[in-house]
């Protein structure tokens, strides 16, 4: 997931739990500019289908808020 950072800051990214799965990441931005993170999924899916997750960056303004959505296809 690409993130554009304007400051050095501790942060967390999380999604709501959907279909029994949640995605999270915790870290520290040590430089400004474009950053990439990999969200870690937890738990086991309940049903098959396509599920849309919306990551939220947890932190004070201007860092906090929603970002792009992604869809996971469970077979």
N, C-alpha and C positions, 0 to 999 in steps of 0.2 A: 504494500500500500504506500503510495508516495505521499509525503507530507512536506510542506514548505514552511520552514521555521525561520522566524525573525529574531530569535533570542536564545540564549543558553538557559535550559530549564529542565527540571524533572517533569515527567509527564506519564500518563497512562492512556491507553486506548482500549475501549471495551464496546461490546455489542450487548443488546438484550439477549436473553436465552430464547431461542426459537427452535422448535422441534427437538428440544432436549440438548441443543448445542449452543455454546457461547464462545466468543473469540475475545482474547485479551492480549495486551502487550504493555510492559512497564519499562521505562528506560530514561535516559538523560540525553537531551540534545547538547552536544559539546561544541558544535559549530553551527553557524547560520546557513541558510540556503536549503536546497532540496535534499530531503532525507528519504530513505526507504526503510520500512519496517516489515516484519513478517508476523502476522497475528497468529497466535497459537490457539487452536480449537480444543475445547474440553468436552468430555462426556460422549455419549453414544446417541446417534439419531434414533428417533422414535418411528417416523414414517418415511416412505419414499416420496419424492417430489422435488420441486424447485422452491427454495426458500431464500428470501432477500434479507440481508443483514445490513444495518446502517451503523458503522463505527462512530463512536463519539469520543472526541479527545477530551479527557478530563483534565481541567486546569483553569487557571484564571485567564480572563480576557487579555490578550487577543488569542491565546492558545486554545482555550476551550471551545467546544461546539461540535456540530456534526460535520461529517465529511462525505465523500462519495459512498454510494451503496454498492454492494456486490451480491451476486446470486450464487448459491451453492446448489448443485443438482445431486440429490441422493438417489442412488439406484437400488 
